[in-house]
């Protein structure tokens, strides 16, 4: 099957199942992901593995625009009111999720599920899985909020926490995997080098986003009369430029496009118009492509044999997220609505967490455990990406922010 036909099937199937999902009162995003799972070569095999291997550019382009939109939600006006509190709340829910997953996975491996006969190996595996519990897939939360046009303190908090979550998650993952490698027997862990690489990756990405953002502002002022079409073209070009430059230098590329979105919303004179155009004309297509491709990329064959650990991981992570939000929101004097319902939008996982899990395969010290770790993360991501949007919709409805 040729690539163009496969892309057509992908978009058409995503759209149809998205509409069917809406008919039965589910978020359209759940239908998009299900379409990708059904098209998956490991299941029905409607599209070939060769096609899946060639879809990385589509996935990357979609994800870069989603992260740009998330950055566009980080208005300084709103963050001045809640920024410090939101960051502290993000740290609280991320650490609670980390601790919950670590404790439950370790106890399970140590006393109930014998895979490794070393307590140190069990600690290492539990630490790695716990470090992957922090990140949220903000694209799923954003898609639900856009679909139902949710507005209010809960939806705003969900987006802001989800945006910070990935940054916090990258930091936790970098530090924890170094410790985990030590427990697996690698004693020459270069903590300084790991920290330096992390700081360069984050700092370079932020700098790239800021520079491209100010270039955007300059071009808007230079070409004063901008049509809607030209604004869309300019936005597409600069988002991809930002991502591409960051990737070329080895920075955190999605953080660069997220930063670009934040610069635009806070300093561009046409910020509202740009973000509204993106939402009106491109978001639907981008969401269909990204989430259908996400379902298509899930390696269903690697999930087998880890069902119990997948369930433990999902339940422990959810408990940590809810307990972290409830505790943090109580201590930081957030409203009762945020305390009760914000965690519901932080369950989806995919994208970055799968990417981080795949990095484990490159570490020689984890060669015997990488397939199991990746299987658990991918299995959990599959369930999170389908059930997460439903939880987001339920929470927003309970908070009274969607009808």
FIGU-542810 format. One record per residue (C-alpha): residue in three letters; x, y, z negated; chain. Coordinates in nm, 4 decimals, decimal comma, padded with zeros to 6 digits, m for minus. Layout:
REM residues N
[pt ala; [X; Y; Z]; A],
...
REM end
This chain:
REM residues 403
[pt unk; [00,0000; 00,0000; 00,0000]; A],
[pt unk; [00,1488; 00,3378; 00,0972]; A],
[pt unk; [00,2193; 00,6079; m00,1606]; A],
[pt unk; [m00,0374; 00,8617; m00,0329]; A],
[pt unk; [m00,3192; 00,6020; m00,0446]; A],
[pt unk; [m00,2122; 00,5001; m00,3965]; A],
[pt unk; [m00,2192; 00,8640; m00,5143]; A],
[pt unk; [m00,5659; 00,9032; m00,3626]; A],
[pt unk; [m00,6896; 00,5904; m00,5433]; A],
[pt unk; [m00,5300; 00,7140; m00,8665]; A],
[pt unk; [m00,7008; 01,0548; m00,8601]; A],
[pt unk; [m01,0337; 00,9166; m00,7385]; A],
[pt unk; [m01,0424; 00,6381; m01,0012]; A],
[pt unk; [m00,9455; 00,8831; m01,2765]; A],
[pt unk; [m01,2166; 01,1270; m01,1747]; A],
[pt unk; [m01,4898; 00,8588; m01,1506]; A],
[pt unk; [m01,4092; 00,6967; m01,4853]; A],
[pt unk; [m01,3751; 01,0403; m01,6449]; A],
[pt unk; [m01,7285; 01,1257; m01,5307]; A],
[pt unk; [m01,8590; 00,7881; m01,6501]; A],
[pt unk; [m01,6938; 00,8429; m01,9884]; A],
[pt unk; [m01,8710; 01,1772; m02,0176]; A],
[pt unk; [m02,2026; 01,0071; m01,9355]; A],
[pt unk; [m02,1658; 00,7844; m02,2416]; A],
[pt unk; [m02,0642; 01,0771; m02,4642]; A],
[pt unk; [m01,6871; 01,0137; m02,4601]; A],
[pt unk; [m01,4180; 01,2669; m02,3680]; A],
[pt unk; [m01,3260; 01,2514; m01,9980]; A],
[pt unk; [m00,9618; 01,1988; m02,0936]; A],
[pt unk; [m01,0536; 00,8518; m02,2292]; A],
[pt unk; [m01,1878; 00,7651; m01,8849]; A],
[pt unk; [m00,8714; 00,8930; m01,7161]; A],
[pt unk; [m00,6495; 00,6738; m01,9345]; A],
[pt unk; [m00,8749; 00,3711; m01,8885]; A],
[pt unk; [m00,8557; 00,4200; m01,5099]; A],
[pt unk; [m00,4760; 00,4083; m01,5314]; A],
[pt unk; [m00,4878; 00,0931; m01,7447]; A],
[pt unk; [m00,7204; m00,0795; m01,4961]; A],
[pt unk; [m00,4934; 00,0162; m01,2042]; A],
[pt unk; [m00,1875; m00,1012; m01,4004]; A],
[pt unk; [00,0247; m00,3631; m01,2168]; A],
[pt unk; [00,0241; m00,5717; m01,5383]; A],
[pt unk; [m00,3571; m00,5951; m01,5327]; A],
[pt unk; [m00,5492; m00,5842; m01,2042]; A],
[pt unk; [m00,2466; m00,4936; m00,9952]; A],
[pt unk; [m00,4414; m00,2624; m00,7649]; A],
[pt unk; [m00,1322; m00,0462; m00,7235]; A],
[pt unk; [00,2171; m00,1902; m00,7006]; A],
[pt unk; [00,5060; m00,1631; m00,9437]; A],
[pt unk; [00,6997; 00,0099; m00,6671]; A],
[pt unk; [00,4413; 00,2904; m00,6640]; A],
[pt unk; [00,4649; 00,3278; m01,0434]; A],
[pt unk; [00,8419; 00,3682; m01,0122]; A],
[pt unk; [00,7905; 00,6605; m00,7705]; A],
[pt unk; [00,5413; 00,8543; m00,9835]; A],
[pt unk; [00,7877; 01,0096; m01,2286]; A],
[pt unk; [00,7894; 01,3478; m01,0451]; A],
[pt unk; [00,4073; 01,3667; m01,0640]; A],
[pt unk; [00,4149; 01,2786; m01,4332]; A],
[pt unk; [00,6871; 01,5348; m01,5008]; A],
[pt unk; [00,5126; 01,8155; m01,3111]; A],
[pt unk; [00,1827; 01,7483; m01,4916]; A],
[pt unk; [00,3483; 01,7351; m01,8333]; A],
[pt unk; [00,5401; 02,0581; m01,7697]; A],
[pt unk; [00,2152; 02,2462; m01,6987]; A],
[pt unk; [00,0447; 02,0947; m02,0008]; A],
[pt unk; [00,3314; 02,2066; m02,2261]; A],
[pt unk; [00,3144; 02,5536; m02,0642]; A],
[pt unk; [m00,0552; 02,5739; m02,1559]; A],
[pt unk; [00,0216; 02,4642; m02,5111]; A],
[pt unk; [00,2853; 02,7372; m02,5374]; A],
[pt unk; [00,0192; 02,9774; m02,4091]; A],
[pt unk; [m00,1856; 02,9014; m02,7212]; A],
[pt unk; [00,0935; 03,0308; m02,9508]; A],
[pt unk; [m00,0136; 03,3925; m02,9656]; A],
[pt unk; [00,1984; 03,6026; m03,2040]; A],
[pt unk; [m00,1153; 03,7778; m03,3263]; A],
[pt unk; [m00,2569; 03,4477; m03,4489]; A],
[pt unk; [00,0767; 03,3127; m03,5696]; A],
[pt unk; [00,1412; 03,6228; m03,7819]; A],
[pt unk; [m00,1649; 03,5293; m03,9815]; A],
[pt unk; [m00,0947; 03,1562; m04,0081]; A],
[pt unk; [00,2511; 03,0877; m03,8546]; A],
[pt unk; [00,4486; 03,0110; m04,1707]; A],
[pt unk; [00,1592; 02,8192; m04,3183]; A],
[pt unk; [00,1086; 02,6224; m03,9957]; A],
[pt unk; [00,4764; 02,5272; m03,9864]; A],
[pt unk; [00,4668; 02,4116; m04,3504]; A],
[pt unk; [00,1467; 02,2191; m04,2832]; A],
[pt unk; [00,3148; 02,0543; m03,9814]; A],
[pt unk; [00,6115; 01,9516; m04,1969]; A],
[pt unk; [00,3733; 01,8108; m04,4591]; A],
[pt unk; [00,1723; 01,5943; m04,2179]; A],
[pt unk; [00,4873; 01,4803; m04,0319]; A],
[pt unk; [00,6641; 01,3735; m04,3521]; A],
[pt unk; [00,3544; 01,2021; m04,4924]; A],
[pt unk; [00,3175; 01,0092; m04,1634]; A],
[pt unk; [00,6885; 00,9165; m04,1750]; A],
[pt unk; [00,6699; 00,7920; m04,5343]; A],
[pt unk; [00,3438; 00,6003; m04,4848]; A],
[pt unk; [00,4705; 00,4143; m04,1769]; A],
[pt unk; [00,8100; 00,3446; m04,3366]; A],
[pt unk; [00,6595; 00,2005; m04,6549]; A],
[pt unk; [00,3957; m00,0169; m04,4888]; A],
[pt unk; [00,6199; m00,1464; m04,2082]; A],
[pt unk; [00,9057; m00,2224; m04,4493]; A],
[pt unk; [00,6815; m00,4074; m04,6949]; A],
[pt unk; [00,5268; m00,6045; m04,4091]; A],
[pt unk; [00,8642; m00,7053; m04,2622]; A],
[pt unk; [01,0184; m00,7774; m04,5999]; A],
[pt unk; [00,7410; m00,9862; m04,7562]; A],
[pt unk; [00,4823; m01,0941; m04,4966]; A],
[pt unk; [00,6220; m01,0962; m04,1398]; A],
[pt unk; [00,9621; m01,2599; m04,1204]; A],
[pt unk; [01,1418; m01,1379; m03,8100]; A],
[pt unk; [01,4784; m01,0424; m03,9565]; A],
[pt unk; [01,6407; m01,2069; m04,2560]; A],
[pt unk; [01,8289; m00,8957; m04,3571]; A],
[pt unk; [01,6828; m00,6260; m04,5798]; A],
[pt unk; [01,9072; m00,3740; m04,4032]; A],
[pt unk; [01,7655; m00,4656; m04,0623]; A],
[pt unk; [01,4121; m00,4278; m04,2026]; A],
[pt unk; [01,5016; m00,0847; m04,3394]; A],
[pt unk; [01,6493; 00,0206; m04,0037]; A],
[pt unk; [01,3471; m00,0958; m03,7994]; A],
[pt unk; [01,1055; 00,0675; m04,0452]; A],
[pt unk; [01,2994; 00,3949; m04,0314]; A],
[pt unk; [01,2961; 00,4069; m03,6506]; A],
[pt unk; [00,9226; 00,3345; m03,6275]; A],
[pt unk; [00,8536; 00,5882; m03,9034]; A],
[pt unk; [01,0501; 00,8557; m03,7151]; A],
[pt unk; [00,8235; 00,7981; m03,4141]; A],
[pt unk; [00,5100; 00,8494; m03,6247]; A],
[pt unk; [00,5552; 01,2264; m03,6526]; A],
[pt unk; [00,5026; 01,3442; m03,2908]; A],
[pt unk; [00,1512; 01,4085; m03,1611]; A],
[pt unk; [00,0506; 01,4153; m02,7954]; A],
[pt unk; [m00,0640; 01,7789; m02,7744]; A],
[pt unk; [m00,1793; 01,7317; m02,4156]; A],
[pt unk; [m00,4617; 01,5016; m02,5281]; A],
[pt unk; [m00,5776; 01,7485; m02,7938]; A],
[pt unk; [m00,5543; 02,0354; m02,5456]; A],
[pt unk; [m00,7582; 01,8403; m02,2894]; A],
[pt unk; [m01,0416; 01,7789; m02,5367]; A],
[pt unk; [m01,0432; 02,1413; m02,6542]; A],
[pt unk; [m01,0555; 02,2664; m02,2935]; A],
[pt unk; [m01,3220; 02,0157; m02,1901]; A],
[pt unk; [m01,5610; 02,1166; m02,4678]; A],
[pt unk; [m01,4470; 02,4807; m02,4807]; A],
[pt unk; [m01,3893; 02,4472; m02,8550]; A],
[pt unk; [m01,3048; 02,7652; m03,0433]; A],
[pt unk; [m01,2371; 02,8208; m03,4093]; A],
[pt unk; [m00,9831; 02,7738; m03,6855]; A],
[pt unk; [m00,9780; 02,3924; m03,6633]; A],
[pt unk; [m00,9124; 02,3731; m03,2874]; A],
[pt unk; [m00,6565; 02,6534; m03,3165]; A],
[pt unk; [m00,4801; 02,4749; m03,6054]; A],
[pt unk; [m00,4832; 02,1454; m03,4136]; A],
[pt unk; [m00,3080; 02,3028; m03,1147]; A],
[pt unk; [m00,0522; 02,4944; m03,3198]; A],
[pt unk; [00,0372; 02,1916; m03,5339]; A],
[pt unk; [00,0574; 01,9671; m03,2264]; A],
[pt unk; [00,2914; 02,2168; m03,0578]; A],
[pt unk; [00,5251; 02,2202; m03,3611]; A],
[pt unk; [00,4895; 01,8434; m03,4094]; A],
[pt unk; [00,7078; 01,7472; m03,1148]; A],
[pt unk; [00,9903; 01,9771; m03,2275]; A],
[pt unk; [00,9747; 01,8370; m03,5809]; A],
[pt unk; [00,9516; 01,4852; m03,4378]; A],
[pt unk; [01,2670; 01,5280; m03,2265]; A],
[pt unk; [01,4618; 01,6510; m03,5306]; A],
[pt unk; [01,3396; 01,3619; m03,7499]; A],
[pt unk; [01,4132; 01,1068; m03,4765]; A],
[pt unk; [01,7690; 01,2363; m03,4209]; A],
[pt unk; [01,8559; 01,2249; m03,7910]; A],
[pt unk; [01,6788; 00,8982; m03,8724]; A],
[pt unk; [01,8160; 00,6919; m03,5840]; A],
[pt unk; [02,1673; 00,7830; m03,6981]; A],
[pt unk; [02,0903; 00,6472; m04,0464]; A],
[pt unk; [01,9155; 00,3437; m03,8958]; A],
[pt unk; [02,2228; 00,2641; m03,6857]; A],
[pt unk; [02,4268; 00,2701; m04,0073]; A],
[pt unk; [02,1941; 00,0128; m04,1675]; A],
[pt unk; [02,2164; m00,2046; m03,8543]; A],
[pt unk; [02,5930; m00,2230; m03,9023]; A],
[pt unk; [02,7291; 00,0740; m03,7105]; A],
[pt unk; [02,9509; 00,2576; m03,9578]; A],
[pt unk; [03,1052; 00,5179; m03,7277]; A],
[pt unk; [02,7931; 00,7282; m03,6869]; A],
[pt unk; [02,8877; 01,0790; m03,5772]; A],
[pt unk; [02,6334; 01,2872; m03,7680]; A],
[pt unk; [02,8001; 01,6149; m03,6710]; A],
[pt unk; [02,7959; 01,5283; m03,3008]; A],
[pt unk; [02,4308; 01,4188; m03,3182]; A],
[pt unk; [02,3312; 01,7417; m03,4888]; A],
[pt unk; [02,5289; 01,9516; m03,2406]; A],
[pt unk; [02,3684; 01,7760; m02,9422]; A],
[pt unk; [02,0250; 01,8295; m03,0934]; A],
[pt unk; [02,0876; 02,2009; m03,1577]; A],
[pt unk; [02,2247; 02,2537; m02,8052]; A],
[pt unk; [01,9270; 02,0745; m02,6527]; A],
[pt unk; [01,6708; 02,2774; m02,8483]; A],
[pt unk; [01,8555; 02,6118; m02,8298]; A],
[pt unk; [01,9248; 02,5787; m02,4587]; A],
[pt unk; [01,5627; 02,4947; m02,3866]; A],
[pt unk; [01,4344; 02,7945; m02,5833]; A],
[pt unk; [01,6838; 03,0248; m02,4100]; A],
[pt unk; [01,5789; 02,8928; m02,0674]; A],
[pt unk; [01,2112; 02,9500; m02,1443]; A],
[pt unk; [01,2783; 03,3039; m02,2692]; A],
[pt unk; [01,4896; 03,4018; m01,9667]; A],
[pt unk; [01,2382; 03,2646; m01,7154]; A],
[pt unk; [00,9578; 03,4290; m01,9151]; A],
[pt unk; [01,1159; 03,7724; m01,8856]; A],
[pt unk; [01,1819; 03,7081; m01,5154]; A],
[pt unk; [00,8062; 03,6388; m01,4892]; A],
[pt unk; [00,7301; 03,9721; m01,6575]; A],
[pt unk; [00,9698; 04,1575; m01,4282]; A],
[pt unk; [00,8134; 04,0063; m01,1145]; A],
[pt unk; [00,4623; 04,0929; m01,2337]; A],
[pt unk; [00,5648; 04,4578; m01,2770]; A],
[pt unk; [00,7566; 04,4628; m00,9490]; A],
[pt unk; [00,4693; 04,3178; m00,7416]; A],
[pt unk; [00,1951; 04,5194; m00,9062]; A],
[pt unk; [m00,1065; 04,4048; m00,7019]; A],
[pt unk; [m00,1329; 04,0334; m00,7668]; A],
[pt unk; [m00,4112; 03,8237; m00,6138]; A],
[pt unk; [m00,5325; 03,5164; m00,7975]; A],
[pt unk; [m00,3662; 03,2950; m00,5379]; A],
[pt unk; [m00,0285; 03,4637; m00,5688]; A],
[pt unk; [m00,0431; 03,4452; m00,9496]; A],
[pt unk; [m00,1075; 03,0715; m00,9341]; A],
[pt unk; [00,1816; 03,0205; m00,6896]; A],
[pt unk; [00,4182; 03,2324; m00,9020]; A],
[pt unk; [00,3184; 03,0508; m01,2200]; A],
[pt unk; [00,3700; 02,7091; m01,0603]; A],
[pt unk; [00,7094; 02,8102; m00,9263]; A],
[pt unk; [00,8406; 02,9514; m01,2538]; A],
[pt unk; [00,7096; 02,6659; m01,4679]; A],
[pt unk; [00,8893; 02,4146; m01,2461]; A],
[pt unk; [01,1989; 02,6385; m01,2349]; A],
[pt unk; [01,2066; 02,6503; m01,6137]; A],
[pt unk; [01,1693; 02,2732; m01,6435]; A],
[pt unk; [01,4230; 02,2041; m01,3686]; A],
[pt unk; [01,6930; 02,4335; m01,5087]; A],
[pt unk; [01,6531; 02,2822; m01,8541]; A],
[pt unk; [01,6690; 01,9277; m01,7193]; A],
[pt unk; [01,9758; 02,0113; m01,5088]; A],
[pt unk; [02,1689; 02,1228; m01,8181]; A],
[pt unk; [02,0413; 01,8384; m02,0363]; A],
[pt unk; [01,8190; 02,0502; m02,2618]; A],
[pt unk; [01,4759; 01,9562; m02,4006]; A],
[pt unk; [01,2838; 02,0378; m02,0812]; A],
[pt unk; [00,9303; 02,0330; m02,2224]; A],
[pt unk; [01,0373; 02,2702; m02,4974]; A],
[pt unk; [01,1556; 02,5095; m02,2235]; A],
[pt unk; [00,8142; 02,5178; m02,0528]; A],
[pt unk; [00,6408; 02,5444; m02,3908]; A],
[pt unk; [00,8639; 02,8447; m02,4724]; A],
[pt unk; [00,7821; 02,9964; m02,1328]; A],
[pt unk; [00,4115; 02,9732; m02,2139]; A],
[pt unk; [00,4701; 03,1387; m02,5515]; A],
[pt unk; [00,6690; 03,4232; m02,3890]; A],
[pt unk; [00,3961; 03,4784; m02,1287]; A],
[pt unk; [00,1095; 03,4927; m02,3779]; A],
[pt unk; [00,2980; 03,7348; m02,6025]; A],
[pt unk; [00,4634; 03,9718; m02,3548]; A],
[pt unk; [00,3191; 03,9408; m02,0045]; A],
[pt unk; [00,0701; 04,2187; m01,9162]; A],
[pt unk; [m00,1435; 03,9700; m01,7188]; A],
[pt unk; [m00,1221; 03,6879; m01,9755]; A],
[pt unk; [m00,4976; 03,6435; m02,0215]; A],
[pt unk; [m00,5595; 03,6359; m01,6465]; A],
[pt unk; [m00,2753; 03,3874; m01,5834]; A],
[pt unk; [m00,3892; 03,1437; m01,8524]; A],
[pt unk; [m00,7540; 03,1709; m01,7462]; A],
[pt unk; [m00,6586; 03,0973; m01,3842]; A],
[pt unk; [m00,4632; 02,7920; m01,4929]; A],
[pt unk; [m00,7558; 02,6670; m01,6994]; A],
[pt unk; [m01,0106; 02,7364; m01,4253]; A],
[pt unk; [m00,8310; 02,6048; m01,1188]; A],
[pt unk; [m00,5549; 02,3624; m01,2139]; A],
[pt unk; [m00,6105; 02,2075; m01,5579]; A],
[pt unk; [m00,8694; 01,9526; m01,4445]; A],
[pt unk; [m00,6464; 01,8126; m01,1680]; A],
[pt unk; [m00,3407; 01,8127; m01,3930]; A],
[pt unk; [m00,5248; 01,6265; m01,6698]; A],
[pt unk; [m00,6608; 01,3665; m01,4253]; A],
[pt unk; [m00,3156; 01,3047; m01,2776]; A],
[pt unk; [m00,1256; 01,3024; m01,6074]; A],
[pt unk; [m00,3532; 01,0812; m01,8161]; A],
[pt unk; [m00,4295; 00,8359; m01,5364]; A],
[pt unk; [m00,0558; 00,8057; m01,4752]; A],
[pt unk; [00,0017; 00,7614; m01,8494]; A],
[pt unk; [m00,2291; 00,4593; m01,8463]; A],
[pt unk; [m00,0558; 00,3323; m01,5330]; A],
[pt unk; [00,2900; 00,3591; m01,6935]; A],
[pt unk; [00,2001; 00,1638; m02,0058]; A],
[pt unk; [00,3914; m00,1660; m01,9866]; A],
[pt unk; [00,1188; m00,3963; m02,1075]; A],
[pt unk; [00,3418; m00,7036; m02,0767]; A],
[pt unk; [00,5788; m00,5738; m02,3480]; A],
[pt unk; [00,3027; m00,5424; m02,6078]; A],
[pt unk; [00,2447; m00,9133; m02,6699]; A],
[pt unk; [00,3596; m01,0602; m03,0002]; A],
[pt unk; [00,3492; m00,7333; m03,1933]; A],
[pt unk; [m00,0261; m00,7007; m03,2517]; A],
[pt unk; [m00,0110; m00,7089; m03,6324]; A],
[pt unk; [00,2708; m00,4536; m03,6530]; A],
[pt unk; [00,0904; m00,2309; m03,4001]; A],
[pt unk; [m00,2211; m00,2288; m03,6188]; A],
[pt unk; [m00,0161; m00,1592; m03,9336]; A],
[pt unk; [00,1666; 00,1239; m03,7564]; A],
[pt unk; [m00,1582; 00,2832; m03,6340]; A],
[pt unk; [m00,3361; 00,2616; m03,9695]; A],
[pt unk; [m00,0343; 00,3793; m04,1722]; A],
[pt unk; [00,0279; 00,6719; m03,9363]; A],
[pt unk; [m00,3377; 00,7791; m03,9473]; A],
[pt unk; [m00,3406; 00,7577; m04,3281]; A],
[pt unk; [m00,0213; 00,9663; m04,3446]; A],
[pt unk; [m00,1572; 01,2303; m04,1054]; A],
[pt unk; [m00,4864; 01,2683; m04,2931]; A],
[pt unk; [m00,3226; 01,2658; m04,6376]; A],
[pt unk; [m00,0537; 01,5098; m04,5240]; A],
[pt unk; [m00,3065; 01,7548; m04,3781]; A],
[pt unk; [m00,5345; 01,7278; m04,6814]; A],
[pt unk; [m00,2504; 01,7754; m04,9306]; A],
[pt unk; [m00,0738; 02,0494; m04,7333]; A],
[pt unk; [m00,3935; 02,2393; m04,6564]; A],
[pt unk; [m00,4921; 02,2256; m05,0237]; A],
[pt unk; [m00,1556; 02,3577; m05,1456]; A],
[pt unk; [m00,1406; 02,6268; m04,8735]; A],
[pt unk; [m00,5006; 02,7412; m04,9269]; A],
[pt unk; [m00,6332; 02,6578; m04,5816]; A],
[pt unk; [m01,0087; 02,6526; m04,5332]; A],
[pt unk; [m01,2059; 02,3367; m04,6231]; A],
[pt unk; [m01,2721; 02,2764; m04,2520]; A],
[pt unk; [m00,9020; 02,2612; m04,1666]; A],
[pt unk; [m00,8400; 02,0416; m04,4694]; A],
[pt unk; [m01,1087; 01,7926; m04,3637]; A],
[pt unk; [m01,0966; 01,7906; m03,9855]; A],
[pt unk; [m00,7614; 01,9125; m03,8444]; A],
[pt unk; [m00,5974; 01,5684; m03,8769]; A],
[pt unk; [m00,8513; 01,4220; m03,6335]; A],
[pt unk; [m00,6807; 01,6036; m03,3464]; A],
[pt unk; [m00,3324; 01,4781; m03,4394]; A],
[pt unk; [m00,3818; 01,1072; m03,3716]; A],
[pt unk; [m00,3073; 01,0891; m02,9941]; A],
[pt unk; [00,0440; 00,9716; m02,9075]; A],
[pt unk; [00,2185; 00,9280; m02,5749]; A],
[pt unk; [00,4593; 01,1165; m02,3543]; A],
[pt unk; [00,7463; 01,2198; m02,5787]; A],
[pt unk; [00,7121; 00,9343; m02,8292]; A],
[pt unk; [00,7355; 00,6760; m02,5492]; A],
[pt unk; [01,0360; 00,8642; m02,4095]; A],
[pt unk; [01,2059; 00,8601; m02,7506]; A],
[pt unk; [01,1317; 00,4902; m02,7912]; A],
[pt unk; [01,2859; 00,4151; m02,4518]; A],
[pt unk; [01,6065; 00,5896; m02,5656]; A],
[pt unk; [01,6499; 00,3144; m02,8241]; A],
[pt unk; [01,7141; 00,0682; m02,5401]; A],
[pt unk; [02,0310; 00,2640; m02,4572]; A],
[pt unk; [02,1779; 00,1998; m02,8034]; A],
[pt unk; [02,3878; m00,1179; m02,8191]; A],
[pt unk; [02,3234; m00,1559; m03,1899]; A],
[pt unk; [01,9482; m00,1991; m03,1221]; A],
[pt unk; [01,9862; m00,4414; m02,8285]; A],
[pt unk; [01,8112; m00,7259; m03,0161]; A],
[pt unk; [01,5297; m00,5112; m03,1505]; A],
[pt unk; [01,4653; m00,2593; m02,8700]; A],
[pt unk; [01,2014; m00,4670; m02,6869]; A],
[pt unk; [01,0041; m00,5191; m03,0092]; A],
[pt unk; [01,0236; m00,1511; m03,1035]; A],
[pt unk; [00,9196; m00,0382; m02,7541]; A],
[pt unk; [00,6340; m00,2907; m02,7513]; A],
[pt unk; [00,4989; m00,1587; m03,0825]; A],
[pt unk; [00,5231; 00,2052; m02,9724]; A],
[pt unk; [00,3652; 00,1409; m02,6310]; A],
[pt unk; [00,0872; m00,0721; m02,7812]; A],
[pt unk; [00,0116; 00,1964; m03,0388]; A],
[pt unk; [00,0258; 00,4668; m02,7696]; A],
[pt unk; [m00,2297; 00,2796; m02,5599]; A],
[pt unk; [m00,4758; 00,2688; m02,8499]; A],
[pt unk; [m00,3931; 00,6227; m02,9640]; A],
[pt unk; [m00,4430; 00,7711; m02,6176]; A],
[pt unk; [m00,7884; 00,6134; m02,5856]; A],
[pt unk; [m00,9124; 00,6469; m02,9442]; A],
[pt unk; [m00,7323; 00,9758; m03,0217]; A],
[pt unk; [m00,9423; 01,2000; m02,7941]; A],
[pt unk; [m01,2583; 01,0431; m02,9391]; A],
[pt unk; [m01,1347; 01,1271; m03,2900]; A],
[pt unk; [m01,0513; 01,4825; m03,1756]; A],
[pt unk; [m01,4003; 01,5318; m03,0327]; A],
[pt unk; [m01,5628; 01,3890; m03,3481]; A],
[pt unk; [m01,3561; 01,6174; m03,5751]; A],
[pt unk; [m01,4300; 01,9299; m03,3689]; A],
[pt unk; [m01,7981; 01,8454; m03,3631]; A],
[pt unk; [m01,8044; 01,7950; m03,7407]; A],
[pt unk; [m01,6215; 02,1266; m03,7816]; A],
[pt unk; [m01,8964; 02,2944; m03,5783]; A],
[pt unk; [m01,6634; 02,4145; m03,3032]; A],
[pt unk; [m01,8353; 02,2248; m03,0204]; A],
[pt unk; [m02,2049; 02,1662; m02,9672]; A],
REM end
